[in-house]
Structures are given as structure tokens and as C-alpha cells.
Amino acid sequence: MRMKIRKSIGMIGTLGAMAFTMLAAQSQAANVTPDVIFGSGNANGDFTVDQGGSVELGLRAKQRYPAANIFNYDGTDTYTFEVGSATASSRPNWNFEWSINSNFDGGSTNDLNDLVYQLKLDTDPGAGILFTTWDPVNVSYADHAIGTNATGNGGGTVIANSGLPADDAAEAAAYASLIRSNNVAQNSWAMHWFDGLFDPHAAGIYRIELLAFADGGVMLASTGINVVVSAVPLPAALPLYGAGIAVLGFLGWRRKKQIS
């Protein structure tokens, strides 16, 4: 499922390892509420989730090719896959999936459009972090699966895009109506849709973050994951990348100590 973004995507500069570590500490391995509502055959679980102020955010990555629904998840915030392309030469073997619930516990009246969100994609597979950031919900049109806390597995409503300019206004109006009256949005995306230079054969670590804000810019919830893409066949690569992530965390701790 893809989103057609009609707002500009801003490039945000490098984020240090300290923020990387703080976001990871807030999240936990969990299911998302109410279930996975996009597509079919997608089970719940293995999400890195944060909840706050009746908002629930979830992120996960999964292998799609050659076998689907393999997460290689460390139970905290890291997902590991081998390099390689799928059906298209630019498409990686893995997807990332996100879930936003603006009222997961019934404790607020927030529909999706009552909050502001940031989805941050790291386009640098190296040690640096270069984020492309945008709001995935408050756009003119998207083909997200939309629903409520009562929506069942695979039961989200999707406004399909016909590809015809004559239908654009009607599709945008239908999407706007959905986010005004529902509290759950989810989607499953591939990195090359958002980064024209993405190389599925490049090894490295990609950082993905999702945040939600109330009016006035108060952050309600945030979650983040690391996608480790290895040129070394699994599971031999896991100790190597585990050590790399530990080094990033230590650098963040040392930087925080120096600032304080």
C-alpha cells in the first residue's frame, strides 16, 4: 500500500545518537490496537510500540521476499535482514509498517486529524542519520487502511487511487472524511518509494521514527526502530550489527554526559 504525497517532503539534518537512544528507551515490543487492519494475511505482533495521552504508535519491519512475514526482531527495536532486491531491482526484500491510533484506550475524543504526526526515514545506510520527515496522515490523499478500535484484522477502509486526474478531488474528499471520523491509520511501505537513490544492495543501518503531537507542539508519543541490512548471511551478521548498535548507544550516552 502506498501514499501519494502532495505536500513537500522536507529534509531534516543529522540526528545524534543521543536522541536515537532516548526514543528506543520509550518503546516496547507489543501488538498494536486494534489489530493489523491493512491487507490480508498480516498478523499482529512484533511492533515496537509507545503509548501516551491515549495515543498509540507502532513501527516494525518485516521480510517480504522471498518468504513473507519474517521479522528477525530482537524484541526491543531492531530488525535484521539480508541485502537484496525483490520483484523490482530497486525494491528491497523488506518493508516497514506503521500504525497510528489517536485514541487507543477510549480516553480522548481525538480523531486522526486532531493531532500532528512526524514519520522520519533515515536515507543514509552509513553511520550518519539523514532524515526525510513528513506527516503521513495530514496530507491531501493517502491509501492508508483507516478504521476504529472495533475494526478487525484486514478490515480497514482504503480510498483507492484511480490514477485519473478527474477523480483526484473526490478521492481527496473521501480521505479527508475518513481521518475526521476515525482514529486508526496503518500502512506497509517500501523504502525506495520515498528515496530515489535507495540501494537495496547496500548494507547498513536505517533508522525510522514515528511521533505524535498535540496542539501547541506537545509530544504525546514516539517510537523508533533500527533496520539492519546485512551483506553477511544471517544469523552470522547478528553479533556484528549488535556490536555496532551498542557503540552508537555508548556514543549517545557519552555525549549526554558531556552536555550535562
C-alpha positions, 0 to 999 in steps of 0.5 A: 500500500502506498501514499501519494504525497502532495505536500513537500517532503522536507529534509531534516539534518543529522540526528545524534545518537543521543536522541536515537537512544532516548526514543528506543528507551520509550518503546516496547515490543507489543501488538498494536490496537486494534489489530493489523487492519491493512491487507490480508494475511498480516498478523499482529505482533512484533511492533515496537510500540509507545503509548501516551495521552491515549495515543498509540504508535507502532513501527516494525519491519518485516521480510517480504521476499522471498518468504513473507512475514519474517521479522528477525526482531530482537524484541526491543527495536531492531530488525535484521535482514539480508541485502537484496532486491525483490520483484523490482531491482530497486525494491528491497526484500523488506518493508516497514509498517506503521500504525497510528491510533489517536485514541487507543484506550477510549480516553480522548475524543481525538480523531486522526486529524486532531493531532500532528504526526512526524514519520522520519526515514533515515536515507543514509545506510552509513553511520550518519542519520539523514532524515526525510520527515513528513506527516503521513496522515495530514496530507491531501490523499493517502491509501492508508487502511483507516478504521476504529478500535472495533475494526478487525484484522484486514478490515480497514477502509482504503480510498483507492487511487484511480490514477485519473486526474478527474477523480483526484478531488473526490478521492481527496474528499473521501480521505479527508472524511475518513481521518475526521471520523476515525482514529486508526491509520496503518500502512506497509511501505517500501523504502525506495518509494520515498528515496530515489537513490535507495540501494537495496544492495547496500548494507547498513543501518536505517533508522525510522521514527514515528511521533505524535503531537498535540496542539501547541507542539506537545509530544504525546508519543514516539517510537523508533526502530533500527533496520539492519541490512546485512551483506553477511548471511544471517544469523552470522551478521547478528553479533556484528550489527549488535556490536555496532548498535551498542557503540552508537548507544555508548556514543549517545550516552557519552555525549549526554554526559558531556552536555550535562 
